[in-house]
């Protein structure tokens, strides 16, 4: 297999891993104090709850799309809950995974073609 194929494949894999690692670092940095803290630090009180005196926050984590779903609901049953989604890098995560897979495909494809060329007709 040509050296350029190895280099190209490993560069794509390295780039994909760096992008994915950046997404994971961002997610870890935003989640180190808990999902509830993430909702209170990165969002303000939703406009729909402007009349409510007290409200509760229910935070949940979503894997796809990657982020936090913050549900703000008033203690009085008369108001509807409000959902706010905090995206944590869905598109970069998909891009990083795709780069890693493409790099692996380049290396595997180069190895297959090299093996076929050495085997002969």
KOLGU-4560 file (N, C-alpha, C; in nm, 3 decimals, padded with zeros to 5 digits):
<recs>
<n_xx: 00.085 n_yy: -00.117 n_zz: 00.000 ca_xx: 00.000 ca_yy: 00.000 ca_zz: 00.000 c_xx: 00.090 c_yy: 00.124 c_zz: 00.000 mol: A seq: 1 type: UNK>
<n_xx: 00.046 n_yy: 00.227 n_zz: -00.071 ca_xx: 00.126 ca_yy: 00.349 ca_zz: -00.082 c_xx: 00.129 c_yy: 00.423 c_zz: 00.050 mol: A seq: 2 type: UNK>
<n_xx: 00.239 n_yy: 00.490 n_zz: 00.072 ca_xx: 00.255 ca_yy: 00.567 ca_zz: 00.195 c_xx: 00.152 c_yy: 00.680 c_zz: 00.201 mol: A seq: 3 type: UNK>
<n_xx: 00.119 n_yy: 00.739 n_zz: 00.087 ca_xx: 00.021 ca_yy: 00.848 ca_zz: 00.085 c_xx: -00.116 c_yy: 00.802 c_zz: 00.134 mol: A seq: 4 type: UNK>
<n_xx: -00.152 n_yy: 00.677 n_zz: 00.104 ca_xx: -00.280 ca_yy: 00.624 ca_zz: 00.151 c_xx: -00.281 c_yy: 00.611 c_zz: 00.302 mol: A seq: 5 type: UNK>
<n_xx: -00.171 n_yy: 00.562 n_zz: 00.358 ca_xx: -00.161 ca_yy: 00.552 ca_zz: 00.504 c_xx: -00.172 c_yy: 00.690 c_zz: 00.568 mol: A seq: 6 type: UNK>
<n_xx: -00.097 n_yy: 00.785 n_zz: 00.513 ca_xx: -00.095 ca_yy: 00.919 ca_zz: 00.571 c_xx: -00.234 c_yy: 00.982 c_zz: 00.561 mol: A seq: 7 type: UNK>
<n_xx: -00.297 n_yy: 00.972 n_zz: 00.444 ca_xx: -00.429 ca_yy: 01.030 ca_zz: 00.427 c_xx: -00.530 c_yy: 00.967 c_zz: 00.523 mol: A seq: 8 type: UNK>
<n_xx: -00.527 n_yy: 00.837 n_zz: 00.534 ca_xx: -00.621 ca_yy: 00.769 ca_zz: 00.624 c_xx: -00.601 c_yy: 00.807 c_zz: 00.769 mol: A seq: 9 type: UNK>
<n_xx: -00.475 n_yy: 00.809 n_zz: 00.814 ca_xx: -00.450 ca_yy: 00.843 ca_zz: 00.954 c_xx: -00.475 c_yy: 00.990 c_zz: 00.983 mol: A seq: 10 type: UNK>
<n_xx: -00.452 n_yy: 01.078 n_zz: 00.884 ca_xx: -00.483 ca_yy: 01.219 ca_zz: 00.906 c_xx: -00.634 c_yy: 01.238 c_zz: 00.921 mol: A seq: 11 type: UNK>
<n_xx: -00.712 n_yy: 01.170 n_zz: 00.837 ca_xx: -00.859 ca_yy: 01.180 ca_zz: 00.850 c_xx: -00.907 c_yy: 01.124 c_zz: 00.983 mol: A seq: 12 type: UNK>
<n_xx: -00.849 n_yy: 01.012 n_zz: 01.025 ca_xx: -00.887 ca_yy: 00.955 ca_zz: 01.155 c_xx: -00.849 c_yy: 01.050 c_zz: 01.268 mol: A seq: 13 type: UNK>
<n_xx: -00.729 n_yy: 01.107 n_zz: 01.261 ca_xx: -00.686 ca_yy: 01.201 ca_zz: 01.366 c_xx: -00.775 c_yy: 01.324 c_zz: 01.371 mol: A seq: 14 type: UNK>
<n_xx: -00.811 n_yy: 01.379 n_zz: 01.256 ca_xx: -00.901 ca_yy: 01.495 ca_zz: 01.254 c_xx: -01.038 c_yy: 01.460 c_zz: 01.312 mol: A seq: 15 type: UNK>
<n_xx: -01.089 n_yy: 01.344 n_zz: 01.275 ca_xx: -01.218 ca_yy: 01.302 ca_zz: 01.329 c_xx: -01.214 c_yy: 01.283 c_zz: 01.479 mol: A seq: 16 type: UNK>
<n_xx: -01.105 n_yy: 01.226 n_zz: 01.529 ca_xx: -01.092 ca_yy: 01.207 ca_zz: 01.674 c_xx: -01.077 c_yy: 01.340 c_zz: 01.747 mol: A seq: 17 type: UNK>
<n_xx: -01.008 n_yy: 01.436 n_zz: 01.685 ca_xx: -00.994 ca_yy: 01.567 ca_zz: 01.750 c_xx: -01.128 c_yy: 01.639 c_zz: 01.758 mol: A seq: 18 type: UNK>
<n_xx: -01.206 n_yy: 01.634 n_zz: 01.650 ca_xx: -01.338 ca_yy: 01.698 ca_zz: 01.651 c_xx: -01.428 c_yy: 01.630 c_zz: 01.754 mol: A seq: 19 type: UNK>
<n_xx: -01.429 n_yy: 01.498 n_zz: 01.755 ca_xx: -01.511 ca_yy: 01.424 ca_zz: 01.852 c_xx: -01.464 c_yy: 01.451 c_zz: 01.994 mol: A seq: 20 type: UNK>
<n_xx: -01.333 n_yy: 01.458 n_zz: 02.014 ca_xx: -01.280 ca_yy: 01.489 ca_zz: 02.147 c_xx: -01.320 c_yy: 01.627 c_zz: 02.194 mol: A seq: 21 type: UNK>
<n_xx: -01.321 n_yy: 01.723 n_zz: 02.101 ca_xx: -01.365 ca_yy: 01.858 ca_zz: 02.137 c_xx: -01.511 c_yy: 01.862 c_zz: 02.180 mol: A seq: 22 type: UNK>
<n_xx: -01.594 n_yy: 01.784 n_zz: 02.111 ca_xx: -01.736 ca_yy: 01.776 ca_zz: 02.148 c_xx: -01.750 c_yy: 01.714 c_zz: 02.287 mol: A seq: 23 type: UNK>
<n_xx: -01.674 n_yy: 01.607 n_zz: 02.313 ca_xx: -01.681 ca_yy: 01.543 ca_zz: 02.445 c_xx: -01.630 c_yy: 01.634 c_zz: 02.556 mol: A seq: 24 type: UNK>
<n_xx: -01.523 n_yy: 01.711 n_zz: 02.528 ca_xx: -01.474 ca_yy: 01.806 ca_zz: 02.628 c_xx: -01.577 c_yy: 01.914 c_zz: 02.656 mol: A seq: 25 type: UNK>
<n_xx: -01.642 n_yy: 01.963 n_zz: 02.552 ca_xx: -01.747 ca_yy: 02.063 ca_zz: 02.570 c_xx: -01.862 c_yy: 02.007 c_zz: 02.653 mol: A seq: 26 type: UNK>
<n_xx: -01.902 n_yy: 01.886 n_zz: 02.621 ca_xx: -02.011 ca_yy: 01.822 ca_zz: 02.694 c_xx: -01.973 c_yy: 01.799 c_zz: 02.840 mol: A seq: 27 type: UNK>
<n_xx: -01.851 n_yy: 01.754 n_zz: 02.864 ca_xx: -01.805 ca_yy: 01.733 ca_zz: 03.001 c_xx: -01.794 c_yy: 01.862 c_zz: 03.079 mol: A seq: 28 type: UNK>
<n_xx: -01.746 n_yy: 01.968 n_zz: 03.013 ca_xx: -01.732 ca_yy: 02.097 ca_zz: 03.080 c_xx: -01.868 c_yy: 02.155 c_zz: 03.118 mol: A seq: 29 type: UNK>
<n_xx: -01.967 n_yy: 02.132 n_zz: 03.034 ca_xx: -02.100 ca_yy: 02.185 ca_zz: 03.062 c_xx: -02.181 c_yy: 02.097 c_zz: 03.156 mol: A seq: 30 type: UNK>
<n_xx: -02.137 n_yy: 01.975 n_zz: 03.181 ca_xx: -02.215 ca_yy: 01.883 ca_zz: 03.262 c_xx: -02.148 c_yy: 01.850 c_zz: 03.396 mol: A seq: 31 type: UNK>
<n_xx: -02.036 n_yy: 01.911 n_zz: 03.425 ca_xx: -01.962 ca_yy: 01.871 ca_zz: 03.545 c_xx: -02.034 c_yy: 01.905 c_zz: 03.674 mol: A seq: 32 type: UNK>
<n_xx: -02.122 n_yy: 02.003 n_zz: 03.672 ca_xx: -02.197 ca_yy: 02.036 ca_zz: 03.792 c_xx: -02.340 c_yy: 01.985 c_zz: 03.787 mol: A seq: 33 type: UNK>
<n_xx: -02.372 n_yy: 01.908 n_zz: 03.687 ca_xx: -02.506 ca_yy: 01.850 ca_zz: 03.677 c_xx: -02.591 c_yy: 01.917 c_zz: 03.571 mol: A seq: 34 type: UNK>
<n_xx: -02.690 n_yy: 01.843 n_zz: 03.526 ca_xx: -02.775 ca_yy: 01.892 ca_zz: 03.419 c_xx: -02.860 c_yy: 02.010 c_zz: 03.464 mol: A seq: 35 type: UNK>
<n_xx: -02.906 n_yy: 02.009 n_zz: 03.588 ca_xx: -02.989 ca_yy: 02.118 ca_zz: 03.637 c_xx: -02.910 c_yy: 02.248 c_zz: 03.637 mol: A seq: 36 type: UNK>
<n_xx: -02.784 n_yy: 02.241 n_zz: 03.679 ca_xx: -02.699 ca_yy: 02.361 ca_zz: 03.682 c_xx: -02.677 c_yy: 02.413 c_zz: 03.540 mol: A seq: 37 type: UNK>
<n_xx: -02.663 n_yy: 02.323 n_zz: 03.445 ca_xx: -02.646 ca_yy: 02.362 ca_zz: 03.305 c_xx: -02.767 c_yy: 02.441 c_zz: 03.257 mol: A seq: 38 type: UNK>
<n_xx: -02.886 n_yy: 02.397 n_zz: 03.295 ca_xx: -03.008 ca_yy: 02.467 ca_zz: 03.254 c_xx: -03.017 c_yy: 02.605 c_zz: 03.317 mol: A seq: 39 type: UNK>
<n_xx: -02.978 n_yy: 02.620 n_zz: 03.441 ca_xx: -02.989 ca_yy: 02.750 ca_zz: 03.508 c_xx: -02.880 c_yy: 02.846 c_zz: 03.464 mol: A seq: 40 type: UNK>
<n_xx: -02.762 n_yy: 02.795 n_zz: 03.428 ca_xx: -02.652 ca_yy: 02.884 ca_zz: 03.389 c_xx: -02.664 c_yy: 02.935 c_zz: 03.246 mol: A seq: 41 type: UNK>
<n_xx: -02.720 n_yy: 02.855 n_zz: 03.156 ca_xx: -02.717 ca_yy: 02.888 ca_zz: 03.014 c_xx: -02.850 c_yy: 02.936 c_zz: 02.957 mol: A seq: 42 type: UNK>
<n_xx: -02.952 n_yy: 02.941 n_zz: 03.036 ca_xx: -03.080 ca_yy: 02.993 ca_zz: 02.988 c_xx: -03.136 c_yy: 03.089 c_zz: 03.092 mol: A seq: 43 type: UNK>
<n_xx: -03.217 n_yy: 03.180 n_zz: 03.045 ca_xx: -03.287 ca_yy: 03.269 ca_zz: 03.137 c_xx: -03.430 c_yy: 03.220 c_zz: 03.151 mol: A seq: 44 type: UNK>
<n_xx: -03.503 n_yy: 03.282 n_zz: 03.235 ca_xx: -03.643 ca_yy: 03.242 ca_zz: 03.258 c_xx: -03.722 c_yy: 03.258 c_zz: 03.128 mol: A seq: 45 type: UNK>
<n_xx: -03.788 n_yy: 03.153 n_zz: 03.081 ca_xx: -03.865 ca_yy: 03.163 ca_zz: 02.956 c_xx: -03.976 c_yy: 03.266 c_zz: 02.967 mol: A seq: 46 type: UNK>
<n_xx: -04.006 n_yy: 03.332 n_zz: 02.855 ca_xx: -04.109 ca_yy: 03.435 ca_zz: 02.851 c_xx: -04.246 c_yy: 03.382 c_zz: 02.892 mol: A seq: 47 type: UNK>
<n_xx: -04.274 n_yy: 03.257 n_zz: 02.859 ca_xx: -04.406 ca_yy: 03.200 ca_zz: 02.891 c_xx: -04.428 c_yy: 03.188 c_zz: 03.042 mol: A seq: 48 type: UNK>
<n_xx: -04.322 n_yy: 03.186 n_zz: 03.119 ca_xx: -04.335 ca_yy: 03.175 ca_zz: 03.265 c_xx: -04.317 c_yy: 03.309 c_zz: 03.335 mol: A seq: 49 type: UNK>
<n_xx: -04.332 n_yy: 03.417 n_zz: 03.262 ca_xx: -04.307 ca_yy: 03.548 ca_zz: 03.322 c_xx: -04.404 c_yy: 03.580 c_zz: 03.435 mol: A seq: 50 type: UNK>
<n_xx: -04.526 n_yy: 03.526 n_zz: 03.428 ca_xx: -04.624 ca_yy: 03.552 ca_zz: 03.533 c_xx: -04.613 c_yy: 03.458 c_zz: 03.652 mol: A seq: 51 type: UNK>
<n_xx: -04.541 n_yy: 03.349 n_zz: 03.637 ca_xx: -04.532 ca_yy: 03.250 ca_zz: 03.744 c_xx: -04.434 c_yy: 03.297 c_zz: 03.850 mol: A seq: 52 type: UNK>
<n_xx: -04.472 n_yy: 03.280 n_zz: 03.975 ca_xx: -04.382 ca_yy: 03.317 ca_zz: 04.084 c_xx: -04.269 c_yy: 03.219 c_zz: 04.098 mol: A seq: 53 type: UNK>
<n_xx: -04.301 n_yy: 03.095 n_zz: 04.121 ca_xx: -04.200 ca_yy: 02.990 ca_zz: 04.135 c_xx: -04.222 c_yy: 02.886 c_zz: 04.028 mol: A seq: 54 type: UNK>
<n_xx: -04.115 n_yy: 02.826 n_zz: 03.986 ca_xx: -04.124 ca_yy: 02.721 ca_zz: 03.885 c_xx: -04.015 c_yy: 02.618 c_zz: 03.912 mol: A seq: 55 type: UNK>
<n_xx: -04.034 n_yy: 02.501 n_zz: 03.858 ca_xx: -03.934 ca_yy: 02.395 ca_zz: 03.875 c_xx: -03.869 c_yy: 02.367 c_zz: 03.740 mol: A seq: 56 type: UNK>
<n_xx: -03.748 n_yy: 02.314 n_zz: 03.748 ca_xx: -03.672 ca_yy: 02.281 ca_zz: 03.627 c_xx: -03.647 c_yy: 02.131 c_zz: 03.629 mol: A seq: 57 type: UNK>
<n_xx: -03.687 n_yy: 02.064 n_zz: 03.522 ca_xx: -03.658 ca_yy: 01.922 ca_zz: 03.505 c_xx: -03.560 c_yy: 01.911 c_zz: 03.389 mol: A seq: 58 type: UNK>
<n_xx: -03.438 n_yy: 01.867 n_zz: 03.418 ca_xx: -03.336 ca_yy: 01.857 ca_zz: 03.315 c_xx: -03.317 c_yy: 01.712 c_zz: 03.273 mol: A seq: 59 type: UNK>
<n_xx: -03.298 n_yy: 01.692 n_zz: 03.143 ca_xx: -03.270 ca_yy: 01.558 ca_zz: 03.093 c_xx: -03.166 c_yy: 01.568 c_zz: 02.983 mol: A seq: 60 type: UNK>
<n_xx: -03.094 n_yy: 01.459 n_zz: 02.962 ca_xx: -02.990 ca_yy: 01.454 ca_zz: 02.861 c_xx: -03.041 c_yy: 01.379 c_zz: 02.740 mol: A seq: 61 type: UNK>
<n_xx: -03.009 n_yy: 01.429 n_zz: 02.622 ca_xx: -03.050 ca_yy: 01.365 ca_zz: 02.498 c_xx: -02.925 c_yy: 01.328 c_zz: 02.419 mol: A seq: 62 type: UNK>
<n_xx: -02.918 n_yy: 01.203 n_zz: 02.375 ca_xx: -02.802 ca_yy: 01.159 ca_zz: 02.299 c_xx: -02.811 c_yy: 01.200 c_zz: 02.153 mol: A seq: 63 type: UNK>
<n_xx: -02.930 n_yy: 01.193 n_zz: 02.096 ca_xx: -02.947 ca_yy: 01.241 ca_zz: 01.959 c_xx: -03.077 c_yy: 01.317 c_zz: 01.947 mol: A seq: 64 type: UNK>
<n_xx: -03.078 n_yy: 01.445 n_zz: 01.925 ca_xx: -02.962 ca_yy: 01.531 ca_zz: 01.910 c_xx: -02.890 c_yy: 01.549 c_zz: 02.043 mol: A seq: 65 type: UNK>
<n_xx: -02.762 n_yy: 01.570 n_zz: 02.036 ca_xx: -02.676 ca_yy: 01.577 ca_zz: 02.154 c_xx: -02.700 c_yy: 01.708 c_zz: 02.228 mol: A seq: 66 type: UNK>
<n_xx: -02.751 n_yy: 01.698 n_zz: 02.350 ca_xx: -02.775 ca_yy: 01.819 ca_zz: 02.427 c_xx: -02.860 c_yy: 01.794 c_zz: 02.550 mol: A seq: 67 type: UNK>
<n_xx: -02.900 n_yy: 01.903 n_zz: 02.611 ca_xx: -02.980 ca_yy: 01.901 ca_zz: 02.732 c_xx: -03.119 c_yy: 01.956 c_zz: 02.702 mol: A seq: 68 type: UNK>
<n_xx: -03.220 n_yy: 01.888 n_zz: 02.752 ca_xx: -03.357 ca_yy: 01.936 ca_zz: 02.740 c_xx: -03.400 c_yy: 01.987 c_zz: 02.877 mol: A seq: 69 type: UNK>
<n_xx: -03.427 n_yy: 02.115 n_zz: 02.885 ca_xx: -03.466 ca_yy: 02.177 ca_zz: 03.012 c_xx: -03.615 c_yy: 02.208 c_zz: 03.006 mol: A seq: 70 type: UNK>
<n_xx: -03.689 n_yy: 02.148 n_zz: 03.095 ca_xx: -03.833 ca_yy: 02.173 ca_zz: 03.101 c_xx: -03.862 c_yy: 02.262 c_zz: 03.221 mol: A seq: 71 type: UNK>
<n_xx: -03.916 n_yy: 02.378 n_zz: 03.193 ca_xx: -03.954 ca_yy: 02.473 ca_zz: 03.297 c_xx: -04.105 c_yy: 02.463 c_zz: 03.315 mol: A seq: 72 type: UNK>
<n_xx: -04.148 n_yy: 02.435 n_zz: 03.436 ca_xx: -04.292 ca_yy: 02.426 ca_zz: 03.459 c_xx: -04.328 c_yy: 02.497 c_zz: 03.589 mol: A seq: 73 type: UNK>
<n_xx: -04.441 n_yy: 02.564 n_zz: 03.583 ca_xx: -04.490 ca_yy: 02.638 ca_zz: 03.699 c_xx: -04.551 c_yy: 02.540 c_zz: 03.799 mol: A seq: 74 type: UNK>
<n_xx: -04.551 n_yy: 02.575 n_zz: 03.925 ca_xx: -04.614 ca_yy: 02.490 ca_zz: 04.024 c_xx: -04.765 c_yy: 02.493 c_zz: 04.013 mol: A seq: 75 type: UNK>
<n_xx: -04.818 n_yy: 02.600 n_zz: 03.953 ca_xx: -04.963 ca_yy: 02.603 ca_zz: 03.932 c_xx: -04.994 c_yy: 02.527 c_zz: 03.802 mol: A seq: 76 type: UNK>
<n_xx: -05.098 n_yy: 02.449 n_zz: 03.805 ca_xx: -05.132 ca_yy: 02.363 ca_zz: 03.691 c_xx: -05.193 c_yy: 02.440 c_zz: 03.575 mol: A seq: 77 type: UNK>
<n_xx: -05.216 n_yy: 02.570 n_zz: 03.591 ca_xx: -05.282 ca_yy: 02.647 ca_zz: 03.486 c_xx: -05.190 c_yy: 02.678 c_zz: 03.368 mol: A seq: 78 type: UNK>
<n_xx: -05.061 n_yy: 02.676 n_zz: 03.388 ca_xx: -04.967 ca_yy: 02.712 ca_zz: 03.281 c_xx: -04.901 c_yy: 02.588 c_zz: 03.223 mol: A seq: 79 type: UNK>
<n_xx: -04.877 n_yy: 02.592 n_zz: 03.092 ca_xx: -04.812 ca_yy: 02.482 ca_zz: 03.022 c_xx: -04.661 c_yy: 02.486 c_zz: 03.047 mol: A seq: 80 type: UNK>
<n_xx: -04.598 n_yy: 02.370 n_zz: 03.056 ca_xx: -04.452 ca_yy: 02.371 ca_zz: 03.070 c_xx: -04.383 c_yy: 02.421 c_zz: 02.943 mol: A seq: 81 type: UNK>
<n_xx: -04.265 n_yy: 02.478 n_zz: 02.960 ca_xx: -04.188 ca_yy: 02.532 ca_zz: 02.849 c_xx: -04.060 c_yy: 02.451 c_zz: 02.837 mol: A seq: 82 type: UNK>
<n_xx: -04.029 n_yy: 02.405 n_zz: 02.716 ca_xx: -03.906 ca_yy: 02.329 ca_zz: 02.692 c_xx: -03.803 c_yy: 02.416 c_zz: 02.622 mol: A seq: 83 type: UNK>
<n_xx: -03.679 n_yy: 02.408 n_zz: 02.669 ca_xx: -03.566 ca_yy: 02.475 ca_zz: 02.607 c_xx: -03.460 c_yy: 02.370 c_zz: 02.582 mol: A seq: 84 type: UNK>
<n_xx: -03.412 n_yy: 02.362 n_zz: 02.457 ca_xx: -03.309 ca_yy: 02.264 ca_zz: 02.423 c_xx: -03.174 c_yy: 02.334 c_zz: 02.409 mol: A seq: 85 type: UNK>
<n_xx: -03.073 n_yy: 02.284 n_zz: 02.479 ca_xx: -02.937 ca_yy: 02.337 ca_zz: 02.472 c_xx: -02.852 c_yy: 02.240 c_zz: 02.391 mol: A seq: 86 type: UNK>
<n_xx: -02.825 n_yy: 02.276 n_zz: 02.266 ca_xx: -02.746 ca_yy: 02.189 ca_zz: 02.179 c_xx: -02.601 c_yy: 02.188 c_zz: 02.225 mol: A seq: 87 type: UNK>
<n_xx: -02.542 n_yy: 02.070 n_zz: 02.230 ca_xx: -02.404 ca_yy: 02.056 ca_zz: 02.276 c_xx: -02.310 c_yy: 02.008 c_zz: 02.164 mol: A seq: 88 type: UNK>
<n_xx: -02.348 n_yy: 02.026 n_zz: 02.041 ca_xx: -02.258 ca_yy: 01.993 ca_zz: 01.931 c_xx: -02.300 c_yy: 01.872 c_zz: 01.850 mol: A seq: 89 type: UNK>
<n_xx: -02.425 n_yy: 01.865 n_zz: 01.810 ca_xx: -02.472 ca_yy: 01.751 ca_zz: 01.732 c_xx: -02.401 c_yy: 01.743 c_zz: 01.598 mol: A seq: 90 type: UNK>
<n_xx: -02.395 n_yy: 01.854 n_zz: 01.526 ca_xx: -02.334 ca_yy: 01.854 ca_zz: 01.392 c_xx: -02.184 c_yy: 01.825 c_zz: 01.399 mol: A seq: 91 type: UNK>
<n_xx: -02.106 n_yy: 01.890 n_zz: 01.489 ca_xx: -01.965 ca_yy: 01.854 ca_zz: 01.497 c_xx: -01.942 c_yy: 01.708 c_zz: 01.537 mol: A seq: 92 type: UNK>
<n_xx: -02.029 n_yy: 01.653 n_zz: 01.621 ca_xx: -02.013 ca_yy: 01.512 ca_zz: 01.660 c_xx: -02.033 c_yy: 01.421 c_zz: 01.539 mol: A seq: 93 type: UNK>
<n_xx: -02.134 n_yy: 01.450 n_zz: 01.459 ca_xx: -02.158 ca_yy: 01.370 ca_zz: 01.338 c_xx: -02.042 c_yy: 01.386 c_zz: 01.241 mol: A seq: 94 type: UNK>
<n_xx: -01.991 n_yy: 01.508 n_zz: 01.226 ca_xx: -01.878 ca_yy: 01.534 ca_zz: 01.137 c_xx: -01.753 c_yy: 01.459 c_zz: 01.183 mol: A seq: 95 type: UNK>
<n_xx: -01.725 n_yy: 01.459 n_zz: 01.313 ca_xx: -01.608 ca_yy: 01.387 ca_zz: 01.366 c_xx: -01.618 c_yy: 01.237 c_zz: 01.345 mol: A seq: 96 type: UNK>
<n_xx: -01.736 n_yy: 01.182 n_zz: 01.368 ca_xx: -01.756 ca_yy: 01.039 ca_zz: 01.347 c_xx: -01.741 c_yy: 01.005 c_zz: 01.199 mol: A seq: 97 type: UNK>
<n_xx: -01.795 n_yy: 01.090 n_zz: 01.112 ca_xx: -01.785 ca_yy: 01.065 ca_zz: 00.968 c_xx: -01.639 c_yy: 01.070 c_zz: 00.921 mol: A seq: 98 type: UNK>
<n_xx: -01.562 n_yy: 01.168 n_zz: 00.970 ca_xx: -01.421 ca_yy: 01.175 ca_zz: 00.932 c_xx: -01.345 c_yy: 01.050 c_zz: 00.976 mol: A seq: 99 type: UNK>
<n_xx: -01.375 n_yy: 01.002 n_zz: 01.095 ca_xx: -01.307 ca_yy: 00.882 ca_zz: 01.145 c_xx: -01.341 c_yy: 00.762 c_zz: 01.058 mol: A seq: 100 type: UNK>
<n_xx: -01.468 n_yy: 00.746 n_zz: 01.023 ca_xx: -01.509 ca_yy: 00.634 ca_zz: 00.938 c_xx: -01.449 c_yy: 00.645 c_zz: 00.798 mol: A seq: 101 type: UNK>
<n_xx: -01.446 n_yy: 00.766 n_zz: 00.742 ca_xx: -01.388 ca_yy: 00.785 ca_zz: 00.609 c_xx: -01.239 c_yy: 00.752 c_zz: 00.610 mol: A seq: 102 type: UNK>
<n_xx: -01.169 n_yy: 00.796 n_zz: 00.714 ca_xx: -01.026 ca_yy: 00.763 ca_zz: 00.726 c_xx: -01.003 c_yy: 00.613 c_zz: 00.734 mol: A seq: 103 type: UNK>
<n_xx: -01.087 n_yy: 00.545 n_zz: 00.811 ca_xx: -01.076 ca_yy: 00.399 ca_zz: 00.819 c_xx: -01.106 c_yy: 00.334 c_zz: 00.685 mol: A seq: 104 type: UNK>
<n_xx: -01.202 n_yy: 00.389 n_zz: 00.613 ca_xx: -01.234 ca_yy: 00.337 ca_zz: 00.480 c_xx: -01.122 c_yy: 00.357 c_zz: 00.381 mol: A seq: 105 type: UNK>
<n_xx: -01.053 n_yy: 00.470 n_zz: 00.391 ca_xx: -00.938 ca_yy: 00.495 ca_zz: 00.302 c_xx: -00.828 c_yy: 00.393 c_zz: 00.328 mol: A seq: 106 type: UNK>
<n_xx: -00.800 n_yy: 00.367 n_zz: 00.454 ca_xx: -00.695 ca_yy: 00.269 ca_zz: 00.487 c_xx: -00.737 c_yy: 00.129 c_zz: 00.445 mol: A seq: 107 type: UNK>
<n_xx: -00.861 n_yy: 00.092 n_zz: 00.475 ca_xx: -00.908 ca_yy: -00.042 ca_zz: 00.436 c_xx: -00.912 c_yy: -00.057 c_zz: 00.283 mol: A seq: 108 type: UNK>
<n_xx: -00.959 n_yy: 00.046 n_zz: 00.214 ca_xx: -00.963 ca_yy: 00.041 ca_zz: 00.068 c_xx: -00.824 c_yy: 00.032 c_zz: 00.008 mol: A seq: 109 type: UNK>
<n_xx: -00.730 n_yy: 00.107 n_zz: 00.063 ca_xx: -00.593 ca_yy: 00.100 ca_zz: 00.015 c_xx: -00.532 c_yy: -00.036 c_zz: 00.038 mol: A seq: 110 type: UNK>
<n_xx: -00.561 n_yy: -00.097 n_zz: 00.153 ca_xx: -00.508 ca_yy: -00.231 ca_zz: 00.182 c_xx: -00.567 c_yy: -00.335 c_zz: 00.088 mol: A seq: 111 type: UNK>
<n_xx: -00.696 n_yy: -00.324 n_zz: 00.058 ca_xx: -00.761 ca_yy: -00.419 ca_zz: -00.032 c_xx: -00.704 c_yy: -00.406 c_zz: -00.173 mol: A seq: 112 type: UNK>
<n_xx: -00.692 n_yy: -00.282 n_zz: -00.219 ca_xx: -00.637 ca_yy: -00.262 ca_zz: -00.354 c_xx: -00.492 c_yy: -00.306 c_zz: -00.363 mol: A seq: 113 type: UNK>
<n_xx: -00.416 n_yy: -00.283 n_zz: -00.259 ca_xx: -00.276 ca_yy: -00.326 ca_zz: -00.257 c_xx: -00.267 c_yy: -00.478 c_zz: -00.260 mol: A seq: 114 type: UNK>
<n_xx: -00.354 n_yy: -00.545 n_zz: -00.185 ca_xx: -00.354 ca_yy: -00.690 ca_zz: -00.183 c_xx: -00.393 c_yy: -00.747 c_zz: -00.319 mol: A seq: 115 type: UNK>
<n_xx: -00.490 n_yy: -00.686 n_zz: -00.383 ca_xx: -00.531 ca_yy: -00.731 ca_zz: -00.516 c_xx: -00.420 c_yy: -00.711 c_zz: -00.619 mol: A seq: 116 type: UNK>
<n_xx: -00.346 n_yy: -00.599 n_zz: -00.608 ca_xx: -00.239 ca_yy: -00.572 ca_zz: -00.702 c_xx: -00.124 c_yy: -00.671 c_zz: -00.685 mol: A seq: 117 type: UNK>
<n_xx: -00.097 n_yy: -00.712 n_zz: -00.560 ca_xx: 00.010 ca_yy: -00.808 ca_zz: -00.535 c_xx: -00.029 c_yy: -00.950 c_zz: -00.572 mol: A seq: 118 type: UNK>
<n_xx: -00.159 n_yy: -00.978 n_zz: -00.562 ca_xx: -00.206 ca_yy: -01.114 ca_zz: -00.592 c_xx: -00.202 c_yy: -01.144 c_zz: -00.741 mol: A seq: 119 type: UNK>
<n_xx: -00.219 n_yy: -01.041 n_zz: -00.821 ca_xx: -00.219 ca_yy: -01.062 ca_zz: -00.964 c_xx: -00.357 c_yy: -01.099 c_zz: -01.014 mol: A seq: 120 type: UNK>
<n_xx: -00.368 n_yy: -01.121 n_zz: -01.148 ca_xx: -00.500 ca_yy: -01.149 ca_zz: -01.207 c_xx: -00.554 c_yy: -01.285 c_zz: -01.180 mol: A seq: 121 type: UNK>
</recs>
